[in-house]
Amino acid sequence: MCLKRSICRILARTVLAIVLGTVHSAAFARAAPVRVDAVRTESTVERRLVTGDVVAVLRSQVATREPGVVMSIAVDVGDALKAGDVLAKLDDSKLRILLEEVQSQQRVEEARIAQRVALLDQAKRDAKLIRDSFERGAANPKEMLDAETEILTADANLAEVRQEVAVQVARADLLRRRIDDMKITAPFDGIVVTKFTELGQWVSEGDAVVELISEGMVEAWLNVPQRLFAQIRQLEHSSLPVVIDAGSTQVQATFDRLIPEMHPSARSFRLIVRVPNTDAAMAPGMSITGWVPTGAKSLQLTVHKNAVLRNDAGPFVYAVRAGGDGASMQAVPVQVRLMYPQGERYIVEAGALSDGDEVIVEGNERLFPYSAVQPVRESLLKSPVGQSDTE
């Protein structure tokens, strides 16, 4: 009986070992191949988190140059415009009547020019006859002097009429300019944010028709603590970028100008940077955060940008960790705090990561937490980390 029991136990253990080995082999076979990159500690310029506001580069209450009744208004709040697009038209009928009157007067003066030219020619012919008679002794000196005076008078009258024509031309040009000003146009590319008038409303000279803000580029007015004034002042003309958190993404902005005046209660100064807003992620009036370089260097953890994913809890990476059996590898999600980008990497804060840890940079989108993975190191890659197979 004891012999039979020993044989049964040996057979049971053998079968169990075979089954476990088969399961382990199947699990390893199902492990997803992924590409990994090491977490690195790098020396980087320190940055301080500051807050501020988004401000439009250009903001204008587009005003009228002439008074009048609004005959048409071609825009509404939210419309995107190009420079030169018509915003509104005022009634220009009275100005057009005045223009016709001035043009008629100009034609009258031009006709008078022909008359004065004829009188000048006549005065010159009469003076020539009197001069010939004087040389023959048939005319006295007073007659010759009077003839010369007639020439001068006719010439002055002609010049006067020509100046009258120039005045009428200038008046006509002014009226044409005023008629053009009855059509109000956008001074720059932008978006209408406010309307101040409607169809049929009277507007006086200088009244605003719409308020327009520029698009495509915005300014970030950052409030920087006064203790950083000296460091920022030294970096004002440097090429170090300011990293701006724009919605769910981060963009790099350049120094534009600094206002060297402290807010009396907040003890902070304004740093203004230009921020590209190509995807319209920012709008004037939004609060914003930015990472301002201070010039000092420190050691920080970095991960490749392709390692960063996002879930409801925020950004995270998949770290490669040993499974429960000690032989297989798992994709373990680790929440991280993205500080700011540095080249192709992110400066991060993560208590569960350390220098040398491996994080997944390709194949991570299709994984579930704690999925079995088969890491492929960077040295074995056919293409650089972060470069897709289609590139």
PyMOL commands that set and color helices and strands:
alter all, ss='L'
color gray80, all
select helices_A, chain A and resi 2-30+93-135+141-181+226-235+305-307+364-366+378-380
alter helices_A, ss='H'
color red, helices_A
select strands_A, chain A and resi 32-38+40-56+59-63+68-73+80-81+86-90+183-185+190-195+202-203+208-214+217-225+242-246+249-259+268-276+287-304+309-311+314-322+329-335+337-342+345-349+358-362+372-376
alter strands_A, ss='S'
color yellow, strands_A
deselect
rebuild
show_as cartoon
